[in-house]
Amino acid sequence: MNSVSGILKMHFRDKWSWLFIPWSILLFSFFVNLIIGYSVSSDKGIYTGGLSSIFIYIFVLGIITLSQSFPFALGLSVRRKDYFMGTTLFVILLSAVFSILILMFSLTETKLIKGWGVGLHFFNFPFLNNFTIIEQLGIYFVIMMHMFFLGFVISCLYRRFGRNGLYVFFTALFLLSGIGSFMITYNQWWGNIFIWITQQYPLIIICLAPTAVFYAVVSYLLLRRSTL
């Protein structure tokens, strides 16, 4: 347990990477969109994907975390299991805090200062309005966890099999994607797929939870046999 708490403290010391940078990027994007909102009047409101920047950053953080902290942790005789548990616990706590902050901004945007006075929709996903506050919080949390472990499993794959492993993985992924795209185009399924996605996207987001767990399990299995 001491090793796990040590990993928690190690990650917490890097406040810039885990806290300051993602929120600096997000808030900068917000203020840019707010200025644009004041400059451009729109009766229909301004919808922006700026909130996605923090989820993209979490994905990138999942990729770089291992290379930045894993060798150092092993140098301190920390077990791979403890490193994984400490990192996972830290990401859970971070995702919970970030989800609460996003929800607070979203409620401010929709309830207190509607559209920030210019009809700007930045923190609020309109399709989440039908969910309760707890459900919205859970969805933000799940997306955070999914994005981090998606990046983390890619990093673990590189750590375990090296550059050649990534080449094989992405080559296989591109081949499968290409075959799938060809089959969909050949059978003219794109229209039906897009219609289905627009009808099912809340369910798709909720289904990210087991996918995140799968990424985490695979990451742990790869990490157990990884080298420095």
Backbone as CSV, one residue per row, in Angstrom:
resi,resn,N_x,N_y,N_z,CA_x,CA_y,CA_z,C_x,C_y,C_z
1,MET,0.824,-1.210,0.000,0.000,0.000,0.000,0.855,1.255,0.000
2,ASN,2.057,1.178,0.666,2.945,2.327,0.691,3.438,2.665,-0.708
3,SER,3.699,1.609,-1.515,4.154,1.837,-2.887,3.060,2.500,-3.717
4,VAL,1.817,2.058,-3.517,0.698,2.648,-4.245,0.546,4.126,-3.887
5,SER,0.609,4.439,-2.602,0.505,5.834,-2.180,1.687,6.650,-2.687
6,GLY,2.858,5.997,-2.810,4.020,6.682,-3.366,3.812,7.054,-4.821
7,ILE,3.177,6.167,-5.587,2.871,6.467,-6.987,1.867,7.612,-7.070
8,LEU,0.881,7.605,-6.172,-0.079,8.702,-6.128,0.618,10.042,-5.896
9,LYS,1.534,10.061,-4.933,2.255,11.296,-4.629,3.143,11.705,-5.797
10,MET,3.742,10.715,-6.464,4.607,11.015,-7.607,3.824,11.713,-8.715
11,HIS,2.651,11.182,-9.030,1.830,11.814,-10.074,1.317,13.179,-9.621
12,PHE,0.967,13.282,-8.342,0.402,14.533,-7.842,1.421,15.672,-7.891
13,ARG,2.693,15.342,-7.792,3.728,16.384,-7.847,3.786,17.047,-9.215
14,ASP,3.393,16.302,-10.247,3.428,16.860,-11.597,2.105,17.570,-11.894
15,LYS,1.871,18.662,-11.186,0.595,19.383,-11.308,0.431,20.027,-12.673
16,TRP,1.540,20.389,-13.305,1.430,21.036,-14.606,0.827,20.090,-15.632
17,SER,1.369,18.890,-15.733,0.882,17.943,-16.744,-0.534,17.476,-16.464
18,TRP,-0.846,17.237,-15.193,-2.128,16.636,-14.841,-3.241,17.646,-14.634
19,LEU,-2.899,18.868,-14.270,-3.942,19.828,-13.897,-3.870,21.142,-14.663
20,PHE,-2.740,21.827,-14.588,-2.660,23.178,-15.124,-2.755,23.218,-16.645
21,ILE,-2.018,22.357,-17.332,-2.009,22.400,-18.797,-3.378,22.074,-19.397
22,PRO,-4.047,20.968,-18.977,-5.352,20.678,-19.603,-6.382,21.764,-19.398
23,TRP,-6.417,22.353,-18.192,-7.415,23.391,-17.947,-7.017,24.730,-18.557
24,SER,-5.720,24.954,-18.727,-5.285,26.160,-19.449,-5.722,26.084,-20.906
25,ILE,-5.553,24.900,-21.514,-5.970,24.710,-22.903,-7.478,24.875,-23.034
26,LEU,-8.223,24.242,-22.109,-9.684,24.288,-22.180,-10.209,25.698,-21.981
27,LEU,-9.711,26.398,-20.976,-10.201,27.744,-20.687,-9.783,28.743,-21.764
28,PHE,-8.594,28.542,-22.339,-8.175,29.404,-23.449,-9.123,29.232,-24.630
29,SER,-9.448,27.972,-24.938,-10.404,27.695,-26.014,-11.763,28.315,-25.701
30,PHE,-12.171,28.251,-24.426,-13.459,28.816,-24.035,-13.489,30.328,-24.244
31,PHE,-12.440,31.025,-23.811,-12.423,32.482,-23.933,-12.332,32.922,-25.394
32,VAL,-11.629,32.150,-26.215,-11.578,32.465,-27.643,-12.974,32.354,-28.246
33,ASN,-13.673,31.266,-27.902,-15.035,31.085,-28.413,-15.992,32.128,-27.850
34,LEU,-15.748,32.560,-26.614,-16.594,33.587,-26.016,-16.417,34.914,-26.738
35,ILE,-15.183,35.253,-27.076,-14.913,36.488,-27.821,-15.573,36.420,-29.197
36,ILE,-15.472,35.259,-29.835,-16.126,35.083,-31.129,-17.637,35.225,-30.993
37,GLY,-18.170,34.689,-29.891,-19.599,34.784,-29.643,-20.071,36.217,-29.506
38,TYR,-19.266,37.060,-28.858,-19.614,38.467,-28.733,-19.487,39.208,-30.062
39,SER,-18.617,38.697,-30.934,-18.384,39.358,-32.217,-19.405,38.959,-33.266
40,VAL,-19.918,37.740,-33.144,-20.850,37.211,-34.145,-22.174,36.901,-33.465
41,SER,-23.211,37.531,-33.891,-24.531,37.271,-33.326,-25.184,36.124,-34.078
42,SER,-25.798,35.213,-33.325,-26.455,34.054,-33.940,-27.728,33.732,-33.175
43,ASP,-28.833,33.723,-33.907,-30.112,33.413,-33.269,-30.208,31.943,-32.860
44,LYS,-29.522,31.104,-33.593,-29.581,29.670,-33.319,-28.579,29.232,-32.260
45,GLY,-27.733,30.130,-31.818,-26.730,29.777,-30.832,-25.455,29.292,-31.500
46,ILE,-24.390,29.290,-30.732,-23.082,28.879,-31.242,-22.695,27.560,-30.591
47,TYR,-22.556,26.544,-31.379,-22.175,25.224,-30.882,-20.716,24.965,-31.249
48,THR,-19.930,24.627,-30.271,-18.501,24.425,-30.482,-18.063,23.107,-29.866
49,GLY,-17.030,22.530,-30.450,-16.489,21.277,-29.913,-15.288,21.510,-29.036
50,GLY,-15.191,22.716,-28.472,-14.020,23.061,-27.671,-13.817,22.182,-26.457
51,LEU,-14.906,21.657,-25.903,-14.782,20.819,-24.709,-13.995,19.547,-25.006
52,SER,-13.995,19.125,-26.250,-13.289,17.897,-26.607,-11.785,18.017,-26.392
53,SER,-11.266,19.247,-26.294,-9.828,19.444,-26.129,-9.310,18.784,-24.860
54,ILE,-10.095,18.823,-23.785,-9.619,18.240,-22.541,-9.630,16.715,-22.613
55,PHE,-10.580,16.145,-23.347,-10.610,14.692,-23.512,-9.460,14.229,-24.413
56,ILE,-9.150,15.017,-25.435,-8.021,14.696,-26.301,-6.719,14.772,-25.515
57,TYR,-6.610,15.774,-24.640,-5.407,15.900,-23.823,-5.260,14.702,-22.888
58,ILE,-6.351,14.241,-22.308,-6.299,13.069,-21.431,-5.810,11.845,-22.215
59,PHE,-6.234,11.736,-23.469,-5.763,10.642,-24.326,-4.249,10.736,-24.519
60,VAL,-3.760,11.937,-24.833,-2.322,12.147,-25.008,-1.582,11.865,-23.699
61,LEU,-2.164,12.284,-22.589,-1.561,12.047,-21.282,-1.435,10.546,-21.014
62,GLY,-2.427,9.781,-21.455,-2.357,8.341,-21.296,-1.179,7.742,-22.053
63,ILE,-0.830,8.351,-23.185,0.288,7.856,-23.986,1.627,8.196,-23.351
64,ILE,1.773,9.427,-22.844,3.087,9.881,-22.388,3.366,9.555,-20.927
65,THR,2.336,9.240,-20.144,2.534,9.003,-18.709,3.514,7.874,-18.453
66,LEU,3.373,6.787,-19.198,4.206,5.608,-18.965,5.679,5.917,-19.187
67,SER,5.994,6.591,-20.276,7.399,6.887,-20.582,7.999,7.867,-19.583
68,GLN,7.157,8.738,-19.017,7.661,9.748,-18.087,7.876,9.221,-16.680
69,SER,7.050,8.279,-16.249,7.084,7.886,-14.839,7.423,6.423,-14.577
70,PHE,7.198,5.534,-15.541,7.398,4.106,-15.305,8.855,3.735,-15.015
71,PRO,9.823,4.176,-15.837,11.222,3.847,-15.519,11.661,4.394,-14.159
72,PHE,11.214,5.604,-13.846,11.569,6.198,-12.555,11.006,5.384,-11.398
73,ALA,9.746,4.935,-11.540,9.106,4.146,-10.487,9.817,2.817,-10.286
74,LEU,10.179,2.140,-11.376,10.888,0.866,-11.245,12.273,1.069,-10.639
75,GLY,12.875,2.225,-10.927,14.164,2.540,-10.329,14.098,2.673,-8.822
76,LEU,12.910,2.945,-8.319,12.692,3.036,-6.866,12.197,1.710,-6.296
77,SER,12.323,0.636,-7.092,11.930,-0.722,-6.684,10.423,-0.861,-6.452
78,VAL,9.644,-0.091,-7.186,8.191,-0.210,-7.125,7.756,-1.350,-8.042
79,ARG,6.890,-2.214,-7.568,6.392,-3.310,-8.381,5.503,-2.786,-9.504
80,ARG,5.496,-3.513,-10.606,4.653,-3.118,-11.724,3.177,-3.065,-11.320
81,LYS,2.767,-4.002,-10.496,1.387,-4.041,-10.026,1.056,-2.788,-9.234
82,ASP,1.973,-2.369,-8.351,1.729,-1.177,-7.537,1.724,0.083,-8.397
83,TYR,2.606,0.104,-9.412,2.613,1.256,-10.316,1.278,1.362,-11.040
84,PHE,0.787,0.232,-11.543,-0.475,0.245,-12.269,-1.634,0.640,-11.352
85,MET,-1.668,0.089,-10.154,-2.752,0.395,-9.216,-2.711,1.861,-8.801
86,GLY,-1.508,2.363,-8.521,-1.390,3.767,-8.123,-1.782,4.717,-9.236
87,THR,-1.348,4.407,-10.462,-1.698,5.246,-11.610,-3.197,5.205,-11.881
88,THR,-3.776,4.002,-11.813,-5.217,3.855,-12.043,-6.019,4.624,-11.001
89,LEU,-5.629,4.509,-9.735,-6.339,5.220,-8.671,-6.227,6.727,-8.863
90,PHE,-5.043,7.188,-9.268,-4.860,8.619,-9.496,-5.747,9.109,-10.636
91,VAL,-5.812,8.338,-11.715,-6.634,8.726,-12.865,-8.114,8.717,-12.503
92,ILE,-8.528,7.766,-11.669,-9.918,7.736,-11.207,-10.250,9.011,-10.439
93,LEU,-9.368,9.393,-9.515,-9.585,10.610,-8.727,-9.574,11.847,-9.625
94,LEU,-8.612,11.898,-10.541,-8.508,13.048,-11.445,-9.746,13.149,-12.334
95,SER,-10.194,12.024,-12.879,-11.372,12.022,-13.747,-12.617,12.454,-12.992
96,ALA,-12.716,12.044,-11.721,-13.857,12.441,-10.904,-13.863,13.953,-10.685
97,VAL,-12.694,14.510,-10.343,-12.597,15.960,-10.121,-12.887,16.728,-11.409
98,PHE,-12.293,16.296,-12.513,-12.517,16.963,-13.794,-13.988,16.880,-14.205
99,SER,-14.606,15.729,-13.981,-16.016,15.552,-14.343,-16.909,16.495,-13.544
100,ILE,-16.608,16.655,-12.263,-17.380,17.569,-11.409,-17.222,19.011,-11.897
101,LEU,-16.002,19.396,-12.237,-15.762,20.764,-12.721,-16.493,21.019,-14.035
102,ILE,-16.426,20.051,-14.954,-17.121,20.209,-16.240,-18.620,20.312,-16.021
103,LEU,-19.143,19.484,-15.126,-20.575,19.525,-14.833,-20.972,20.876,-14.245
104,MET,-20.145,21.418,-13.365,-20.435,22.726,-12.767,-20.470,23.816,-13.839
105,PHE,-19.510,23.791,-14.740,-19.506,24.765,-15.846,-20.715,24.560,-16.747
106,SER,-21.082,23.293,-16.979,-22.227,22.996,-17.837,-23.520,23.516,-17.227
107,LEU,-23.689,23.316,-15.929,-24.891,23.817,-15.249,-24.924,25.334,-15.233
108,THR,-23.747,25.948,-15.063,-23.671,27.410,-15.112,-24.085,27.915,-16.490
109,GLU,-23.647,27.202,-17.512,-23.946,27.597,-18.882,-25.419,27.460,-19.227
110,THR,-26.076,26.454,-18.656,-27.478,26.190,-19.024,-28.481,26.772,-18.030
111,LYS,-28.088,26.944,-16.765,-29.038,27.356,-15.733,-28.819,28.785,-15.228
112,LEU,-27.572,29.151,-14.987,-27.291,30.437,-14.357,-27.032,31.539,-15.383
113,ILE,-26.035,31.327,-16.243,-25.707,32.325,-17.271,-25.952,31.653,-18.614
114,LYS,-27.175,31.635,-19.042,-27.553,30.857,-20.220,-26.774,31.296,-21.463
115,GLY,-25.999,30.341,-21.965,-25.213,30.618,-23.172,-24.159,31.675,-22.966
116,TRP,-23.812,31.962,-21.704,-22.816,32.984,-21.371,-23.182,34.342,-21.961
117,GLY,-24.481,34.550,-22.161,-24.981,35.826,-22.649,-24.889,36.015,-24.145
118,VAL,-24.301,35.042,-24.860,-24.138,35.188,-26.314,-24.642,33.954,-27.061
119,GLY,-25.323,33.076,-26.356,-25.817,31.850,-26.988,-24.735,30.827,-27.252
120,LEU,-23.659,30.868,-26.451,-22.544,29.949,-26.643,-22.794,28.636,-25.908
121,HIS,-22.663,27.530,-26.622,-22.774,26.195,-26.032,-21.384,25.560,-26.075
122,PHE,-20.685,25.628,-24.953,-19.300,25.151,-24.905,-19.143,23.935,-24.002
123,PHE,-19.606,24.043,-22.767,-19.429,22.958,-21.800,-20.570,21.945,-21.813
124,ASN,-21.681,22.343,-22.393,-22.864,21.482,-22.350,-23.038,20.695,-23.640
125,PHE,-23.191,19.373,-23.493,-23.560,18.537,-24.628,-25.083,18.475,-24.662
126,PRO,-25.721,19.041,-25.696,-27.195,19.099,-25.719,-27.868,17.753,-25.524
127,PHE,-27.290,16.684,-26.060,-27.955,15.388,-25.959,-27.935,14.838,-24.540
128,LEU,-27.151,15.467,-23.629,-27.109,15.005,-22.243,-28.198,15.645,-21.387
129,ASN,-28.934,16.604,-21.945,-29.935,17.310,-21.159,-31.060,16.397,-20.681
130,ASN,-31.251,15.288,-21.371,-32.297,14.351,-20.962,-31.857,13.437,-19.819
131,PHE,-30.584,13.508,-19.459,-30.065,12.688,-18.369,-30.091,13.473,-17.061
132,THR,-30.103,12.761,-15.950,-30.019,13.411,-14.651,-28.601,13.933,-14.435
133,ILE,-28.437,14.752,-13.404,-27.114,15.307,-13.115,-26.111,14.196,-12.803
134,ILE,-26.548,13.204,-12.047,-25.657,12.090,-11.697,-25.268,11.315,-12.955
135,GLU,-26.220,11.111,-13.848,-25.926,10.395,-15.091,-24.964,11.188,-15.963
136,GLN,-25.149,12.505,-16.027,-24.220,13.344,-16.792,-22.818,13.263,-16.211
137,LEU,-22.741,13.310,-14.893,-21.444,13.207,-14.221,-20.774,11.876,-14.560
138,GLY,-21.565,10.809,-14.551,-21.034,9.492,-14.869,-20.541,9.404,-16.305
139,ILE,-21.245,10.044,-17.229,-20.840,10.007,-18.635,-19.524,10.746,-18.837
140,TYR,-19.371,11.923,-18.211,-18.099,12.640,-18.304,-16.966,11.776,-17.746
141,PHE,-17.231,11.148,-16.620,-16.221,10.313,-15.966,-15.816,9.140,-16.861
142,VAL,-16.799,8.490,-17.457,-16.532,7.331,-18.317,-15.703,7.742,-19.537
143,ILE,-16.039,8.879,-20.148,-15.280,9.338,-21.313,-13.833,9.623,-20.918
144,MET,-13.633,10.251,-19.759,-12.282,10.528,-19.262,-11.482,9.241,-19.111
145,MET,-12.063,8.258,-18.442,-11.374,7.002,-18.196,-11.082,6.275,-19.506
146,HIS,-12.046,6.307,-20.407,-11.869,5.634,-21.693,-10.717,6.258,-22.480
147,MET,-10.660,7.578,-22.538,-9.627,8.248,-23.305,-8.242,8.004,-22.701
148,PHE,-8.148,8.032,-21.371,-6.835,7.809,-20.756,-6.331,6.403,-21.034
149,PHE,-7.167,5.406,-20.800,-6.698,4.029,-20.954,-6.543,3.630,-22.415
150,LEU,-7.212,4.318,-23.325,-6.961,4.098,-24.737,-5.526,4.513,-25.062
151,GLY,-5.126,5.676,-24.570,-3.742,6.110,-24.762,-2.762,5.246,-23.992
152,PHE,-3.144,4.831,-22.787,-2.259,4.049,-21.919,-1.980,2.673,-22.516
153,VAL,-2.999,2.032,-23.103,-2.794,0.698,-23.670,-1.896,0.777,-24.898
154,ILE,-1.972,1.865,-25.659,-1.066,2.056,-26.798,0.369,2.189,-26.302
155,SER,0.552,2.957,-25.225,1.880,3.123,-24.650,2.420,1.807,-24.096
156,CYS,1.559,1.025,-23.450,1.973,-0.276,-22.907,2.338,-1.243,-24.026
157,LEU,1.603,-1.147,-25.124,1.903,-1.992,-26.280,3.300,-1.679,-26.812
158,TYR,3.627,-0.413,-26.881,4.969,-0.012,-27.315,6.023,-0.453,-26.310
159,ARG,5.730,-0.302,-25.028,6.673,-0.692,-23.986,6.935,-2.196,-24.007
160,ARG,5.908,-2.980,-24.329,6.057,-4.445,-24.310,6.693,-4.983,-25.588
161,PHE,6.267,-4.488,-26.756,6.723,-5.069,-28.019,7.603,-4.138,-28.845
162,GLY,7.774,-2.900,-28.385,8.635,-1.981,-29.102,7.977,-1.403,-30.344
163,ARG,8.797,-0.759,-31.161,8.298,-0.086,-32.353,7.671,-1.064,-33.340
164,ASN,8.279,-2.237,-33.472,7.740,-3.227,-34.408,6.337,-3.678,-33.996
165,GLY,6.116,-3.774,-32.689,4.791,-4.149,-32.202,3.733,-3.139,-32.598
166,LEU,4.091,-1.845,-32.504,3.150,-0.806,-32.912,2.914,-0.839,-34.418
167,TYR,3.972,-1.084,-35.184,3.808,-1.184,-36.627,2.813,-2.290,-36.987
168,VAL,2.993,-3.453,-36.364,2.102,-4.583,-36.649,0.669,-4.248,-36.238
169,PHE,0.530,-3.643,-35.049,-0.802,-3.321,-34.527,-1.536,-2.339,-35.443
170,PHE,-0.870,-1.236,-35.793,-1.544,-0.218,-36.597,-1.727,-0.674,-38.048
171,THR,-0.808,-1.501,-38.544,-0.999,-2.048,-39.884,-2.241,-2.927,-39.923
172,ALA,-2.377,-3.790,-38.916,-3.562,-4.645,-38.839,-4.823,-3.815,-38.671
173,LEU,-4.724,-2.749,-37.856,-5.881,-1.886,-37.632,-6.300,-1.188,-38.917
174,PHE,-5.327,-0.668,-39.665,-5.643,0.020,-40.919,-6.213,-0.945,-41.953
175,LEU,-5.675,-2.160,-41.988,-6.186,-3.149,-42.930,-7.637,-3.501,-42.621
176,LEU,-7.909,-3.738,-41.344,-9.281,-4.061,-40.951,-10.222,-2.890,-41.218
177,SER,-9.740,-1.670,-40.929,-10.563,-0.483,-41.177,-10.827,-0.313,-42.672
178,GLY,-9.783,-0.562,-43.473,-9.948,-0.441,-44.911,-10.929,-1.455,-45.472
179,ILE,-10.816,-2.692,-44.994,-11.742,-3.733,-45.452,-13.172,-3.401,-45.024
180,GLY,-13.299,-2.961,-43.755,-14.629,-2.604,-43.252,-15.232,-1.446,-44.028
181,SER,-14.401,-0.417,-44.302,-14.883,0.740,-45.056,-15.314,0.339,-46.466
182,PHE,-14.525,-0.542,-47.085,-14.873,-0.997,-48.434,-16.208,-1.745,-48.434
183,MET,-16.388,-2.641,-47.452,-17.620,-3.419,-47.384,-18.832,-2.517,-47.156
184,ILE,-18.668,-1.518,-46.273,-19.774,-0.600,-45.991,-20.124,0.218,-47.232
185,THR,-19.075,0.707,-47.928,-19.305,1.489,-49.145,-19.932,0.631,-50.240
186,TYR,-19.416,-0.580,-50.398,-19.911,-1.483,-51.438,-21.392,-1.803,-51.243
187,ASN,-21.794,-1.979,-49.972,-23.183,-2.326,-49.661,-24.051,-1.102,-49.377
188,GLN,-23.438,0.106,-49.486,-24.172,1.361,-49.289,-24.850,1.415,-47.910
189,TRP,-24.048,1.135,-46.887,-24.568,1.109,-45.516,-24.295,2.404,-44.749
190,TRP,-23.509,3.343,-45.326,-23.098,4.525,-44.569,-24.300,5.315,-44.041
191,GLY,-25.308,5.525,-44.872,-26.479,6.292,-44.445,-27.168,5.661,-43.256
192,ASN,-27.385,4.346,-43.301,-28.040,3.645,-42.188,-27.188,3.688,-40.923
193,ILE,-25.857,3.601,-41.099,-24.965,3.637,-39.935,-25.028,4.996,-39.252
194,PHE,-24.991,6.081,-40.034,-25.045,7.429,-39.448,-26.391,7.663,-38.744
195,ILE,-27.457,7.194,-39.333,-28.769,7.332,-38.699,-28.802,6.573,-37.376
196,TRP,-28.232,5.365,-37.370,-28.217,4.553,-36.151,-27.388,5.221,-35.056
197,ILE,-26.235,5.814,-35.453,-25.370,6.479,-34.478,-26.085,7.663,-33.844
198,THR,-26.771,8.478,-34.663,-27.463,9.646,-34.121,-28.584,9.255,-33.161
199,GLN,-29.117,8.056,-33.337,-30.200,7.592,-32.459,-29.672,6.893,-31.208
200,GLN,-28.446,6.359,-31.292,-27.942,5.513,-30.220,-26.730,6.085,-29.481
201,TYR,-26.316,7.347,-29.795,-25.063,7.823,-29.220,-25.037,7.857,-27.690
202,PRO,-26.172,8.123,-26.970,-26.069,8.027,-25.508,-25.700,6.620,-25.049
203,LEU,-26.288,5.610,-25.695,-25.975,4.228,-25.343,-24.531,3.895,-25.698
204,ILE,-24.050,4.435,-26.815,-22.675,4.192,-27.236,-21.699,4.744,-26.204
205,ILE,-21.978,5.953,-25.696,-21.108,6.562,-24.700,-21.092,5.732,-23.420
206,ILE,-22.257,5.263,-22.992,-22.338,4.449,-21.782,-21.553,3.149,-21.966
207,CYS,-21.569,2.612,-23.178,-20.850,1.368,-23.462,-19.340,1.560,-23.462
208,LEU,-18.874,2.805,-23.364,-17.440,3.039,-23.276,-16.869,2.529,-21.952
209,ALA,-17.719,2.379,-20.939,-17.246,1.929,-19.622,-16.603,0.543,-19.687
210,PRO,-17.292,-0.490,-20.214,-16.629,-1.791,-20.304,-15.419,-1.776,-21.231
211,THR,-15.449,-0.900,-22.244,-14.289,-0.792,-23.138,-13.086,-0.256,-22.378
212,ALA,-13.311,0.735,-21.512,-12.229,1.289,-20.693,-11.660,0.226,-19.759
213,VAL,-12.532,-0.593,-19.182,-12.080,-1.685,-18.312,-11.234,-2.678,-19.105
214,PHE,-11.659,-2.971,-20.326,-10.900,-3.882,-21.190,-9.512,-3.315,-21.467
215,TYR,-9.429,-2.015,-21.812,-8.139,-1.379,-22.048,-7.260,-1.467,-20.801
216,ALA,-7.855,-1.248,-19.638,-7.090,-1.276,-18.394,-6.524,-2.675,-18.130
217,VAL,-7.333,-3.702,-18.347,-6.883,-5.085,-18.125,-5.742,-5.431,-19.082
218,VAL,-5.911,-5.092,-20.355,-4.861,-5.365,-21.344,-3.590,-4.598,-20.990
219,SER,-3.739,-3.346,-20.538,-2.584,-2.542,-20.145,-1.811,-3.214,-19.018
220,TYR,-2.533,-3.718,-18.047,-1.890,-4.372,-16.904,-1.147,-5.631,-17.346
221,LEU,-1.765,-6.419,-18.207,-1.123,-7.648,-18.684,0.138,-7.333,-19.483
222,LEU,0.100,-6.283,-20.283,1.281,-5.882,-21.046,2.363,-5.324,-20.129
223,LEU,1.929,-4.573,-19.120,2.872,-3.922,-18.214,3.631,-4.942,-17.380
224,ARG,2.988,-6.054,-17.068,3.633,-7.077,-16.239,4.873,-7.655,-16.897
225,ARG,4.883,-7.681,-18.238,6.018,-8.279,-18.965,6.824,-7.249,-19.755
226,SER,6.584,-5.988,-19.451,7.297,-4.942,-20.180,8.706,-4.752,-19.645
227,THR,9.537,-4.148,-20.467,10.909,-3.851,-20.077,11.083,-2.343,-19.994
228,LEU,12.206,-1.933,-19.466,12.509,-0.509,-19.402,12.886,0.039,-20.772
